[in-house]
Amino acid sequence: MNGAELAVLLVVLGVVGLWFGARLFVDAAAAFARRAGLSDLVVGLTVVAIGTGLPEFVVSVDAVLAGSGAVAVGNVVGSNVYNVAVVLGVTAVFGTVSVPRAVLGRDAVALVGSSVLAFAVLRDGRLARPEAAVLLALFVGYLLVLARADDDELHDVPQTGVARPAKTAVELGVGLGLVVASGHVLVDSAVTLARSVGVSEWAIGSTLVAAGTSTPELAVSLTALARGRTGVSVGNVVGSSVFNVLGVLGVAGLIQPLSVGRTALADTLWLVVLTVLTVAVLWTGRRLTRAEGLLLVASEAGRWVVDLIG
């Protein structure tokens, strides 16, 4: 087995580890949140979104510490494009995605705003520490807005409780540990793969790594849809995407100023366009159809071709 083949194997193992670790963490965290009486939408926007965004956080921070800023930023931008195009798209293919009114009135604005902000701070090819601090402060503000939200969604979920809190706490710890270890393996193997096949670290970070770290979002959204919990499915995508830009980029940029190339700007601009178009469709019909979902997935396939071959 040569270096490239070993790197591919490790990438796969890293993704599998992220998936299992994130699922453990998300299920346990959501159980605690529902005990507090939070609605499916709020759980999806906060606890589940941050839990499924944990792989992006771990991978991006690990990439920064390893001196691979392109992988760190590419992972965030690519993950958000993947969330909108593939996670929402595939979810729409298997079942029409209807959007709660609260998402359209508040959280869709946060999604579009964070995407535009990502392009704004990266337009000069650099994310400085003051800009990163602003992103992180905005994320804290967004969480405060959600915590103080006063709508019917906050009161319609019974407090089911956690039957075995000690077991749930152990699952939280095991899930987090597995995500951290798998994230480190994924970053190292992805950088090695990029160098061995002559592809830029940005291309690897915004495609393979981004898809890998977004696997939990896809799994959670499909599972929620199958259980009839559309609020969790949509809230997971929106909340995770906002967390990626404001929280993950914010922390990564505070650790170390980040630099990106021209391809980064093109992908970030595409993120803005894709997000605006998707939200516009949701505004007009408050749902995504199967045909619209297929178009979203096709757009991501095209982006991969451009990034990896172009």
Steps between C-alpha positions, in 0.01 A plus 500: 500500500653831390472834677195622308309175558578509872387862516168412334447216748571732792263762357224238491578385855503860618158566345355183655638598839355850467161357410478263797646752743269779389193275515582398856556861600191636323261233632621549857497880482153508342369274777621748763355794304158340467497435873518879535186529285656648186311461172620294204580820307705654779674169571584476129628857480718476810588167661475278191653764271801559725536127558498417130726801441750362750695312229544825302618673816749228595632457145540873434673568832725199449584622149591846632728351763660285228566807284240410236282809499362420154358172630350680801316765298423265210337259742267773630402644161473158337296362790249782475462453125461125562239566772282708271556310175527138615348473848194711415498366144509132592248558778266661245547206261380253764222721630377855444674735740252742654641794692361625832400868496753580774784387274392733220449795729821476698741220424502520121612861542782379726597237241518751214668760719772261618570391140533862385720572801727207412561650156550846649773393744675278243481740204859620559625140529560529873307453824654720769453455875274809542271365227498158667407663832203673334382168355516331838319788671222481241463127564459560872240764419314256273487242779364763738226588250402133475505462880262794538275405209139531607287302257282193506793277396646539849200351674373209292731219606432291810781443747567136434797481730822303486456151634869438566687831538829332598499291182418810295790688656738218410372506142570874486861444607561201274344676203711812551819297538430301185433819301825661616711194419331440164529867406875491554532189283286660228706821483835321489388252234325767289811720488712197412256403224495852355877512480534149354254554215589862427166653602490819706426480872203733442348260246538205735371700797196638318395166348615174664561640848185714488287204391652288774436750777146560368407132515337542845278783369380278215434205730318708761285681241393179326426331833297800620306507172423129527361561850289791379708762681549754223590765755811308606593424138487862380619649826802271495613626158439867577649493849804296397574734208478810719721329759759412236550858384460689823622245754752280318660773287490732800697264724737389222578862409563594861753219533688616191429746214404302189586552133316362197539514122279600206318167491382569854333822390322326212366225728395750767318711241325186378396431861335844513321450167382147588378607844310802367335295223400220738357739758312683222341171391402428859354849541276458195371151576624421854618162375753325279368253243672187372595671172655793685689257722646324196615833357676582827683166505600541132645843575728350765620230261594773255691693767703191586599457136612863476695494829671163454570512127503871418 
